[in-house]
Amino acid sequence: MNDDLYSDHHWRSLFETVYTHEGGGRWLADELLQWLRKHPAHVAEVREAGRPESHLIALGKPPPKGYSPLQRLYAVSRILDLLIMNYQETSPDDARPIPDALFPATEVYPVFCDALGATRITRRGFHPFFHEIVEVRQADDLDEPPSIVEERWPGYMIGSMLLMRAGVVVTAGARHLVAGVADRSTLYWTYRRRSRPYYDLSHGWGGNSQWATDFRRDYLVDGWLHYNVEAALRPEDHRLKEDLDPASMIEIVRYRCSTVIDHGRDLYPYYHHHVETAPAD
């Protein structure tokens, strides 16, 4: 396979390898590492997107043939979503649970991220930029702020760009996060999860069209957190739908889900962005 960035298959071929794998964890890890070695331009493009200054550059314009950089990054995110499946528990509401054996072994995910050049997120304090809520354990004190009690899977940055948030269990008061909402409401900008509803803009499209979906880019640059930068870089492309009041929409953009009141699964937050100062830790 050549390393043509404009190939119709790019990272999609690797996704299909992961999706249809039948070997053990070591076999799949070797397959992933071999693919990355054979496609250095694809790896370099992901690392280039992680440069701090890349948060000021729009990446969404497709070339005459093939996919745009954002669409290739989206394919990477789908690979990551598959690689973290065995870190998750099946939702009790799932009528057709999928056996663990059909998903990649957990050791494959960090091997892939390390080979890609990503850095593990090690922040101790909970923050929605860095952490995805997997479970809320409700505190008696309504005002108790969220704190991490367990990490279910590690998160990674690629340079200054968020690659995958860490999945965490938190304890929190109900004025901050409500159990059954923050951990069970629809998770937007997400291809797949086992434990909750999920939705991204690929869903509902055909086998080829779904791959023309843009990756959401979030950055930590010079002490500032930039959420969904494409919405700021290409405002002329976006027709804002005001489904919620501004504060509630910022909540969805920051957490990628509802936190206290479930706003439902029919929102369209994809054209909204947000900037805030980064926490000290």
Summary of the structure (lengths in Angstrom):
residues: 281
radius of gyration: 18.3
end to end distance: 42.8
largest distance: 57.8
contacts: 834
relative contact order: 0.14
helix: 32%
strand: 16%
